[in-house]
Amino acid sequence: MTERMAKEQLRAMLGSFTAGTVLHLLAEVIRADADESDDPVAGERGRAVESALLVVGLGIDAAHPR
């Protein structure tokens, strides 16, 4: 997949979801990967990224509601 194709898919997703929701979905994917990791450091980093994406998603939706 090219970057252009990825951006087109994201634009299509934004037809159904808010930008914050897209970040929340990404956070869930990263959290699942972190939970499956055998490396405790990678797991902790994944959970930190999840938390950051959730907070940023809430902020984006507050600042740019649909």
ROSE-373207 format. One record per residue: residue number from 1; x, y, z of N, C-alpha, C, O in turn. Coordinates in steps of 0.02 Angstrom, whole numbers, plus 50000, padded with zeros to 5 digits. Layout:
N
> NUM_X_Y_Z_X_Y_Z_X_Y_Z_X_Y_Z;
...
! end
This chain:
66
> 1_50042_49942_50000_50000_50000_50000_50045_50062_50000_50094_50066_50036;
> 2_50026_50109_49960_50063_50171_49958_50035_50220_50009_49981_50210_50037;
> 3_50073_50273_50022_50049_50324_50068_49985_50357_50042_49939_50372_50080;
> 4_49982_50367_49977_49923_50397_49947_49861_50353_49958_49808_50378_49975;
> 5_49870_50287_49948_49814_50241_49959_49793_50241_50032_49733_50237_50047;
> 6_49841_50244_50077_49825_50245_50149_49786_50307_50166_49738_50304_50205;
> 7_49806_50364_50139_49770_50426_50152_49699_50423_50125_49653_50448_50157;
> 8_49689_50393_50067_49623_50385_50039_49579_50341_50084_49520_50355_50094;
> 9_49608_50288_50111_49571_50245_50157_49553_50282_50221_49498_50275_50247;
> 10_49600_50323_50246_49585_50362_50306_49529_50412_50293_49485_50422_50335;
> 11_49530_50444_50235_49477_50491_50218_49410_50455_50215_49359_50482_50236;
> 12_49410_50395_50187_49348_50356_50184_49324_50338_50255_49264_50341_50268;
> 13_49371_50321_50300_49352_50305_50368_49322_50366_50403_49276_50360_50443;
> 14_49349_50425_50387_49324_50486_50419_49253_50503_50397_49221_50547_50426;
> 15_49228_50468_50346_49158_50475_50328_49112_50442_50378_49053_50459_50384;
> 16_49139_50393_50415_49099_50355_50464_49120_50367_50536_49080_50359_50582;
> 17_49183_50387_50546_49210_50394_50614_49240_50464_50622_49259_50496_50572;
> 18_49244_50487_50684_49280_50549_50697_49355_50534_50696_49375_50476_50701;
> 19_49395_50586_50692_49468_50576_50693_49489_50545_50760_49533_50502_50762;
> 20_49457_50566_50814_49472_50537_50879_49456_50463_50882_49494_50425_50913;
> 21_49401_50443_50852_49383_50372_50851_49434_50332_50812_49451_50276_50832;
> 22_49459_50359_50757_49511_50324_50719_49573_50314_50762_49603_50260_50761;
> 23_49591_50365_50801_49649_50358_50846_49634_50307_50901_49678_50269_50921;
> 24_49572_50305_50925_49554_50256_50976_49558_50185_50949_49579_50139_50984;
> 25_49538_50176_50887_49544_50110_50855_49618_50090_50849_49636_50033_50862;
> 26_49659_50138_50828_49731_50125_50824_49759_50108_50892_49802_50063_50898;
> 27_49736_50142_50943_49759_50128_51012_49742_50056_51032_49782_50023_51064;
> 28_49683_50033_51013_49663_49965_51029_49708_49914_50994_49726_49862_51023;
> 29_49726_49928_50932_49771_49883_50895_49839_49880_50928_49868_49827_50937;
> 30_49865_49939_50946_49931_49942_50978_49929_49907_51046_49976_49872_51064;
> 31_49874_49916_51084_49868_49883_51149_49867_49808_51142_49898_49772_51181;
> 32_49831_49783_51092_49828_49710_51080_49898_49684_51064_49917_49631_51088;
> 33_49935_49720_51023_50004_49699_51008_50047_49700_51071_50088_49655_51081;
> 34_50038_49751_51112_50076_49756_51175_50060_49698_51221_50104_49669_51253;
> 35_49996_49680_51225_49975_49625_51268_50004_49558_51244_50016_49513_51285;
> 36_50014_49551_51179_50041_49489_51151_50117_49485_51153_50146_49432_51141;
> 37_50149_49541_51168_50222_49543_51169_50251_49505_51228_50225_49509_51283;
> 38_50306_49469_51215_50342_49435_51269_50391_49481_51304_50417_49465_51357;
> 39_50403_49539_51273_50451_49587_51300_50413_49636_51346_50371_49674_51321;
> 40_50428_49636_51411_50391_49681_51456_50401_49755_51440_50356_49795_51451;
> 41_50460_49773_51415_50472_49843_51397_50429_49863_51337_50399_49917_51337;
> 42_50425_49820_51287_50383_49834_51229_50310_49837_51250_50272_49878_51224;
> 43_50290_49795_51295_50221_49796_51319_50206_49861_51355_50152_49891_51345;
> 44_50251_49884_51396_50241_49948_51432_50239_50007_51384_50199_50052_51392;
> 45_50283_50006_51335_50283_50060_51284_50218_50060_51245_50189_50113_51231;
> 46_50195_50001_51228_50131_49996_51191_50073_50024_51231_50030_50058_51203;
> 47_50072_50010_51296_50019_50037_51338_50025_50113_51346_49974_50147_51350;
> 48_50086_50139_51347_50096_50211_51350_50072_50244_51286_50041_50298_51287;
> 49_50087_50213_51229_50063_50240_51165_49987_50238_51162_49956_50285_51139;
> 50_49958_50184_51186_49885_50179_51188_49856_50237_51228_49809_50270_51206;
> 51_49883_50250_51287_49858_50305_51329_49864_50372_51293_49817_50412_51295;
> 52_49920_50384_51262_49931_50447_51226_49880_50455_51169_49853_50509_51160;
> 53_49869_50402_51131_49822_50406_51076_49751_50419_51100_49713_50456_51068;
> 54_49732_50389_51156_49665_50401_51183_49656_50474_51203_49605_50504_51189;
> 55_49706_50502_51237_49702_50572_51258_49701_50618_51198_49661_50665_51195;
> 56_49746_50607_51151_49748_50650_51091_49683_50643_51052_49657_50693_51026;
> 57_49656_50583_51047_49592_50573_51012_49536_50613_51043_49496_50643_51008;
> 58_49533_50613_51110_49482_50652_51144_49491_50727_51130_49443_50763_51119;
> 59_49554_50749_51132_49567_50820_51118_49550_50840_51047_49522_50894_51036;
> 60_49565_50797_51000_49549_50813_50930_49474_50817_50921_49449_50862_50888;
> 61_49437_50770_50950_49365_50771_50943_49334_50833_50977_49284_50860_50953;
> 62_49364_50854_51032_49340_50914_51066_49353_50977_51025_49311_51022_51021;
> 63_49412_50980_50994_49431_51039_50956_49402_51040_50886_49393_51093_50856;
> 64_49388_50981_50859_49365_50975_50789_49306_50926_50786_49312_50872_50755;
> 65_49249_50943_50817_49193_50897_50816_49162_50893_50746_49169_50939_50705;
> 66_49130_50838_50733_49096_50831_50669_49029_50863_50670_48993_50862_50620;
! end
